[in-house]
Amino acid sequence: MRAELVERDGADLLVWRTGPTLVASTATVGGGVGLRHWVLNVQVPHDYGRTDLVAHAGELASALALRGEGVALFTAAAVRRVREAVDGDVLVQATVGVTRPTWAAAPDEPVESYPGTVNIVVFVPVRLDEGALLNALVTATEAKTQALVERRIDGTGTASDALCVVVPLEGPREPFAGPRSPWGARVARAVHGAVLAGLADS
């Protein structure tokens, strides 16, 4: 399932109308593991100051006639430059902004705005156990970091990166999604490819 590009109030956003699916996400809006019906990747200004992200996502979902619960990712990166990679039947779409990369294990520093964000949406066509679903988040994060290191980015990501893994509700359950498992390897290669493509544009 590929994103639909929509413009609302002068801003671009990507919409995935997934229908009922099982999702694991690190997003502030709709994060965790559970039933979700849609995913948004919302482009916001570099000086975006709203902290009521749930309300903002709700406004957009209502305007787009989206029903049920969903996931909303936010970024100042240009979502029109979404990049895609496919490995096997795994599809990844990513928007890549690394205005201010950071290392995960770094000293505390004053909180500032972080306009650069790497947002990744992963579609796996098989049902994953909840443990495997969480493992897929880890695998995707490792693959993202591999791409950053290969491009000599000075960090493991940004302070506001977000990730979403979407799988069907039905079907035989796969117990593994680590990087050397069949499905985890596909996730890793697709994420790596999409992030590399996004870095080439940034």
C-alpha positions as CSV (number, residue, x, y, z in Angstrom):
1,M,0.0,0.0,0.0
2,R,1.5,3.3,-1.1
3,A,0.8,6.7,0.4
4,E,-1.5,9.3,-1.1
5,L,-0.2,12.8,-1.2
6,V,-2.7,15.4,0.1
7,E,-2.6,19.1,0.6
8,R,-4.5,20.6,3.6
9,D,-4.4,24.2,4.5
10,G,-1.2,24.8,2.5
11,A,0.6,21.9,4.0
12,D,1.5,18.5,2.5
13,L,0.8,15.2,4.1
14,L,1.0,11.5,3.2
15,V,-2.1,9.3,3.9
16,W,-2.2,5.6,4.1
17,R,-5.8,4.3,4.3
18,T,-4.9,0.9,5.6
19,G,-8.2,-0.3,6.9
20,P,-8.1,-2.4,10.1
21,T,-4.5,-3.6,10.5
22,L,-2.2,-4.4,13.4
23,V,0.4,-1.7,13.9
24,A,3.4,-1.2,16.1
25,S,4.6,2.4,16.2
26,T,6.9,4.7,18.1
27,A,4.8,7.7,17.2
28,T,3.4,10.1,19.8
29,V,0.0,9.8,18.2
30,G,-1.3,6.3,17.9
31,G,1.9,4.7,19.1
32,G,2.2,1.3,20.8
33,V,0.8,-1.9,19.4
34,G,-2.9,-2.2,18.4
35,L,-5.6,-2.0,15.8
36,R,-5.2,1.0,13.5
37,H,-7.1,2.1,10.4
38,W,-4.8,4.8,8.9
39,V,-1.4,6.4,9.0
40,L,-0.5,10.0,8.4
41,N,2.9,11.6,7.8
42,V,2.3,15.3,8.3
43,Q,4.7,18.0,7.1
44,V,4.9,20.9,9.5
45,P,6.9,24.2,9.5
46,H,10.4,24.3,10.9
47,D,9.1,26.6,13.6
48,Y,6.2,24.3,14.5
49,G,5.3,24.9,18.1
50,R,2.2,22.9,18.7
51,T,2.4,20.3,21.6
52,D,-1.2,19.1,21.2
53,L,-0.3,16.6,18.6
54,V,-3.3,14.3,19.3
55,A,-5.7,17.2,18.7
56,H,-3.8,18.3,15.5
57,A,-3.9,14.7,14.2
58,G,-7.6,14.5,15.0
59,E,-8.3,17.7,13.1
60,L,-6.6,16.3,10.0
61,A,-8.2,12.9,10.3
62,S,-11.6,14.5,10.5
63,A,-10.9,16.7,7.5
64,L,-9.9,13.6,5.5
65,A,-12.9,11.6,6.7
66,L,-10.6,9.0,8.3
67,R,-12.5,6.7,10.7
68,G,-11.2,4.7,13.7
69,E,-7.9,5.0,15.4
70,G,-4.7,5.8,13.5
71,V,-1.1,6.8,13.7
72,A,0.3,10.3,12.9
73,L,3.9,11.1,12.3
74,F,5.1,14.7,12.0
75,T,8.1,16.1,10.2
76,A,9.6,19.3,8.7
77,A,11.1,17.3,5.9
78,A,9.4,17.6,2.5
79,V,6.9,14.7,2.4
80,R,6.7,15.1,-1.4
81,R,10.1,13.6,-1.4
82,V,9.0,10.4,0.1
83,R,11.3,7.5,-1.0
84,E,10.3,3.9,-1.4
85,A,12.0,0.6,-1.4
86,V,10.7,-3.0,-1.8
87,D,12.3,-6.2,-0.8
88,G,10.3,-9.4,-1.5
89,D,6.8,-8.4,-0.5
90,V,7.9,-5.8,2.1
91,L,7.2,-2.2,1.2
92,V,8.9,0.8,2.9
93,Q,8.2,4.4,2.4
94,A,10.3,7.0,4.2
95,T,10.7,10.7,4.5
96,V,14.3,11.7,5.5
97,G,15.4,14.9,7.2
98,V,18.7,15.0,9.1
99,T,19.0,18.7,9.8
100,R,20.3,17.9,13.2
101,P,21.4,14.4,13.7
102,T,22.3,13.1,17.2
103,W,23.9,10.1,18.8
104,A,21.6,8.0,20.9
105,A,24.1,7.8,23.7
106,A,25.0,11.4,24.1
107,P,25.3,13.9,27.0
108,D,22.1,15.8,28.0
109,E,21.7,19.0,26.2
110,P,19.1,21.9,26.2
111,V,15.8,21.0,24.5
112,E,15.6,22.8,21.1
113,S,13.4,22.3,18.0
114,Y,14.4,19.4,15.9
115,P,13.1,20.0,12.4
116,G,14.9,17.1,10.8
117,T,13.2,13.8,11.2
118,V,13.4,10.4,9.7
119,N,9.9,8.9,9.5
120,I,9.5,5.3,8.2
121,V,6.4,3.3,7.4
122,V,6.9,-0.4,6.8
123,F,4.3,-2.8,5.4
124,V,4.9,-6.5,6.0
125,P,2.4,-8.8,4.2
126,V,2.3,-11.5,6.9
127,R,1.0,-11.5,10.5
128,L,3.8,-11.1,13.0
129,D,3.5,-12.2,16.6
130,E,3.6,-9.2,19.0
131,G,7.2,-10.0,19.9
132,A,8.2,-10.2,16.3
133,L,6.3,-7.0,15.6
134,L,8.4,-5.2,18.2
135,N,11.5,-6.9,16.9
136,A,10.7,-5.5,13.4
137,L,10.8,-2.0,14.9
138,V,14.3,-2.7,16.3
139,T,15.4,-4.3,13.0
140,A,14.2,-1.3,11.0
141,T,15.9,1.1,13.4
142,E,19.2,-0.8,13.0
143,A,18.8,-0.6,9.2
144,K,18.1,3.1,9.3
145,T,21.3,3.7,11.4
146,Q,23.3,1.5,9.0
147,A,22.3,3.8,6.2
148,L,23.2,6.9,8.2
149,V,26.6,5.5,9.1
150,E,27.3,4.5,5.4
151,R,26.5,8.1,4.4
152,R,28.8,9.4,7.1
153,I,26.0,11.2,9.0
154,D,27.3,12.2,12.4
155,G,24.6,10.4,14.5
156,T,22.4,7.4,14.8
157,G,19.3,9.4,13.9
158,T,17.5,12.5,15.0
159,A,15.8,13.3,18.3
160,S,12.3,12.9,16.8
161,D,12.5,10.0,14.4
162,A,9.4,7.8,14.3
163,L,8.6,4.4,12.9
164,C,5.5,2.4,12.0
165,V,5.2,-1.3,11.1
166,V,1.9,-2.4,9.6
167,V,0.8,-6.1,9.3
168,P,-2.4,-7.8,8.5
169,L,-4.7,-9.0,11.3
170,E,-5.2,-12.5,9.9
171,G,-3.0,-15.3,8.7
172,P,-0.4,-17.6,10.1
173,R,1.8,-15.9,12.6
174,E,5.5,-15.4,12.1
175,P,7.5,-15.6,15.3
176,F,10.7,-13.8,14.2
177,A,11.6,-10.5,12.7
178,G,15.3,-10.1,13.6
179,P,17.7,-9.0,10.8
180,R,18.6,-12.6,9.9
181,S,15.1,-14.0,9.9
182,P,13.4,-14.2,6.5
183,W,10.9,-11.3,7.1
184,G,13.2,-9.3,9.3
185,A,15.9,-9.4,6.6
186,R,13.5,-8.0,4.0
187,V,12.4,-5.3,6.4
188,A,16.1,-4.3,7.0
189,R,17.0,-4.2,3.3
190,A,13.9,-2.2,2.4
191,V,14.4,0.3,5.2
192,H,18.1,0.6,4.3
193,G,17.3,1.3,0.7
194,A,14.5,3.8,1.3
195,V,16.6,5.8,3.9
196,L,19.7,5.8,1.6
197,A,17.5,7.1,-1.2
198,G,16.2,9.8,1.1
199,L,19.7,10.8,2.2
200,A,20.7,11.2,-1.4
201,D,18.1,13.9,-1.8
202,S,18.7,15.7,1.5
